[in-house]
């Protein structure tokens, strides 16, 4: 059918826009996130700590299942 009244297809899932802005998918299908605590109060943090917070982190697999559903994967 072409979307007329008699069509009973399940509607498409919408991507959770908040999750889409915070997560991205790697080539192997893992989800990558940024670190928290890097935006302010950085004067008291060591250079090593701030340098490590700049890098992305792989989302843990216990959270990845829910996050993938939010992203529509």
C-alpha positions as a printed Julia matrix, in Angstrom:
73×3 Matrix{Float64}:
  0.0    0.0    0.0
  1.07   3.6   -0.43
  0.34   4.99   3.05
 -3.43   5.22   2.62
 -5.97   4.72   5.41
 -5.94   0.93   5.19
 -2.2    0.66   5.81
 -1.44  -0.94   9.2
  2.36  -0.85   9.16
  4.23  -0.23  12.38
  5.44   3.38  12.5
  9.15   4.07  12.25
 11.11   4.56  15.44
 12.37   8.09  15.94
 15.99   8.58  16.87
 16.48   9.95  20.38
 18.11  13.26  19.47
 19.83  13.69  22.84
 21.56  10.32  22.45
 22.42  11.03  18.81
 24.26  14.21  19.81
 26.29  12.45  22.51
 27.14   9.09  20.95
 28.63   7.9   17.7
 29.11   4.46  16.21
 32.52   3.07  15.3
 33.19   0.93  12.25
 32.94  -2.21  14.35
 29.59  -1.18  15.81
 30.75   0.0   19.23
 29.37   3.21  20.7
 31.77   6.01  21.64
 31.07   8.75  24.17
 32.88  11.79  25.48
 34.1   12.19  29.03
 32.3   14.33  31.6
 33.93  16.85  33.98
 36.02  18.59  31.34
 34.05  21.78  30.73
 34.77  23.88  33.81
 36.66  23.88  37.12
 39.7   22.77  35.14
 42.16  24.88  37.12
 42.28  22.37  39.96
 42.62  19.33  37.68
 46.02  18.03  36.67
 47.24  18.29  33.08
 47.25  14.51  32.82
 43.64  14.29  33.96
 42.49  16.98  31.52
 44.43  15.34  28.67
 42.75  12.0   29.31
 39.31  13.61  29.56
 39.74  15.01  26.03
 39.76  11.52  24.55
 36.63   9.54  23.76
 35.65   6.43  25.66
 33.87   3.29  24.49
 30.44   2.92  26.04
 30.23  -0.08  28.35
 28.29  -3.03  26.95
 25.73  -2.91  29.77
 24.67   0.56  28.6
 25.25  -0.04  24.89
 22.15  -2.22  24.45
 19.8    0.53  25.66
 21.72   3.24  23.8
 21.52   1.33  20.52
 17.76   1.13  20.89
 17.62   4.91  21.46
 19.65   5.45  18.3
 17.48   3.08  16.28
 20.26   0.55  15.61
